Structures are given as structure tokens and as C-alpha cells.
Amino acid sequence: MGNSKSKWRKIIGGILLIYLLAGWIFYANQERLLFKPVVIPTEAALKINQPHQEISIPINTEDTLHLTRFTTLSPAKGAVLYFHGNRQNVEWYARFAKIFTESGYEVFMMDYPGYGKSRGEITESKMYEWSQVVYSIARKSYTPSQLIIYGKSLGSGVAAQLAAKRDCRYLIAETPYYDLPSVLSHYAPIYPFNLLMHFQFPTHTYLQQVTAPVLLLHGTADGVVAYENSIRLSNAFKKGDQLITIEKGSHNDLYNFPITISAIKKVL
């Protein structure tokens, strides 16, 4: 009997040790696990096959915001402030600018700190601050009624925060999350990610403060940010807000579905 108790103590102790070790590894390496930037040398030309301008904005001695402005062939009727996902850089997301520029909207797309040609250490507060800089630049050319704020995946939290603080015509969030800890809790509910994570991005809180109409786009087969995130967000909708459900849509293929393109063009 005594040997049996000792055996179970060792098993439970081993499981607890693995649990704590895995949690510590995540806590210590969360930036590396969450953010997957691809850096571009400052002097290199962007590999983008669309009309665009590059804008480099020194924030301080260590931080530089790199902004790409996708232009239209004819006078623009507005602008989309596009905040991309957690991987790659603006070169990869440039493909998504086309639907907007072809509809007469310029696109302002920034790279987060450490992405592309942007420099600096990434923090949640800094991403919010930089989005305000992008908004201020866009406001030099456009009124709030001409501005659409768009966030994809990681960028949906940044976009929601900006739309909560600044006026715009519309907020569009593609594959948004309730908050960042919720994304990970879906796959590993045994961990208190709300306590472990430096990055929270409480989209649900900001969404309740947005006065502009809101459009959420989410696929039912999303294997990164579960569709239930948008369901939870839609519970706080005001009149006029919409959730477009893309059946069998996953995380990065929503533009392949006519329902997505139709929903976006209705806003434009």
C-alpha cells in the first residue's frame, strides 16, 4: 500500500513538473512564439507589384515605423488603414490591398516593430501608439468619414483599439479574437493564459466602445483563431453591426470566397 502511494505521488509530481515547466517555457518565450516577423534590410526595395510609396517615420532613437501607402490610379475616395497578422511583413500582405485600391481606396499598411523595415522591440502599447501615428498621417488627406479601419487576425485587436479611440466610417475585422489569451486557451485550457501573457489585446472591450459600424469576417474551419471568438464578440453588437460567417473558410483563405468579397465591397 505504501509503495502504491509513493508511486502515485511520483506520477502526480512528474505531471505537475511537466505542467509547470511547459508553462514557464511559454512565459519566457512568448514573444518568439506569438510573433513571426520577417525582417527586410532598410536599404532594400520592397517586392510589391502594385503602385505604392514607402514612408519611414523615426519614433525615437531606437524605434522606426515603416509604413507602406498603396495608391490608386485615379483620385481616391478614401483610405483603408490595414493592420496585418502575426507573420511575415507588408510584402506578404500586399496582395490584400488590391481589392481596396481597385475600388478607389488607398491602403495604409504599417509593419509592427521588428517586422519588415520597422525597427524596435514589440509591445502591445507600442502597437497601439503606432496605429495612432498611421491614423494621424491618413487624416492629413482624408476625413474620418473616408477612413475604414481593417484588422486581420492579430491586427484585429489593434484595429479595434484604434476604432474605439478615433472616428472612422467602418471597422472591419477578419478572423478576430475575443482577446489573445482566449486564442490559446481554446487549445490548452489548463493554463491561465490571461495571467501568463504580456499581450492581452482585449478586442471585446474595445469593440463595445466603437461607434462606427462593425463587420466581422470569420470562417467556420479556422484552425488558428476559432470561429467561436467571433460568436462571443457578436454578443455585444450594436444595431448595424454584422458577422459574416464563411462556411468551411479557414484562417488565410477567406478572400477565396465570394461572400467575403461581396461583404467587403458593400462597405466600400
URCOR-V146940 format. One line per field, one symbol per residue. psi: psi as a letter, one per 40 degrees, with the letter a starting at -180 (. if undefined). A space follows every 50 residues. Layout:
BEGIN
psi: ???
END
This chain:
BEGIN
psi: ddddddddddddddddddddddddddddedddddhgihihideiihghfi hiihhhhhdaddhhhhhhhhiidihieaihhhhaaeibadddeddedddd deeehihhhihiheibeiiihhidddddddddddddddeddiideehhhh hhbdeddddddddddiiidihhhhfiididdddddddgeeigddddhdhd ggdddddeehdiihhhhhiefhechidddddddeeeiiheiihhhhheha deedeehdddddddddd.
END
